[in-house]
Amino acid sequence: MSESFDPLEKRMETMMTVIDTAIINANTPNDQLMLACAMLQRTREIFDQVLGIEGRKEMFRGLTNDKSS
């Protein structure tokens, strides 16, 4: 890695490595779906704790209203 990362980008890269490893270790489509469901559940819990229920709803609304695809 020759690019220079600020501390936030470096921390995000570290966190994504853990997630990427979990994805790589999901051997079957069923494992991948179970991992995705578990990640969504934890995401919901984190959003509720940090942003509150209305903040979580707004975050998910933003994800489901994405017109890029």
ABEGO torsion letter per residue (X at the ends): XABBBBAAAAAAAAAAAAAAAAAAABABAAAAAAAAAAAAAAAAAAAAAAAEAAAAAAAAAAAAABAAX
